[in-house]
């Protein structure tokens, strides 16, 4: 197994930390290892306890390593949160080659030119996403390499985030004994996997409903045009169950996963279960209908807020409808509620890979697809040989060493262009 064939993604969520190992063979991705651990130290998608988060990451990585029998050293980390912002930018350079053929150096220079924007001191550039290139005024070019021209321009989207959020994320991964090969915006990663080319073109709202937060990303004209994060998710449903049944949160979570149904109509009155209630030594019996009466109003509220936020972003009636992903949408009946509340075409996106056919893995697998797409045309170094009794250290592709974490964050998307 060549080191350059391996891409490892790390999805640090509110309820779970997931590490996914992807092997790229002739441009085709195979998921060969998955590690998952309960997430500690994360609240509503933000890191609140570094040491607990480090332990969760280490546990997930160890799980994935044991499954494949190799050692992971570099990971691509997903980043999200309400501190993420998008900003349009324009860059222009003169083509440097004497024959006026646009090369890799010209593309890197025009991307760097687009990065020259005014930012508040508390914010930092995470990456640059080229929307289109212009060669001597000709628009709509997505791959200018090899073309002839005098002037090269790029219209791009700058992804920025709060320095504290970025550095805390880098810190926990570093303390886990891992190197960050790049930070990938979750919305871009999920969109790479969940949305078709047509859906991105006509206007579609991608909704990732996690445990502690819900991320809304709008794609239009093939590009990510808006993103927002709401502090609601599956944990709110669990909290309602805990209060309604007067039981502990961990018991409420297990009940939700085993008996939960988002619609009262589809719940079964003969499906009963017993609950150990707080302050009582006698278990009380409830039916699935009782549980659905608690869950349905909260799910309706979540989608009501999602529709309101999409409307605020200017996409109250997207032509491509809504695409749902994230662990919470696995709750039976969620799609029915979503169609009623959003009043638009709705579908659930699931990764089509063995072992990860669950909406909860969309972001992690999407990171691997995103990295693979932007690295596919890069030159591959010769694979390193490994001894029979020593596991390979998984190194993700990198061509430029960075002296520190700041530079890695600032330059990660430049590596993929």
Order of alpha helices (4+ residues) and beta strands (2+ residues): beta-beta-beta-beta-beta-alpha-beta-beta-beta-alpha-beta-beta-beta-alpha-beta-alpha-alpha-beta-beta-beta-alpha-alpha-beta-beta-alpha-beta-alpha-beta-alpha-beta-alpha
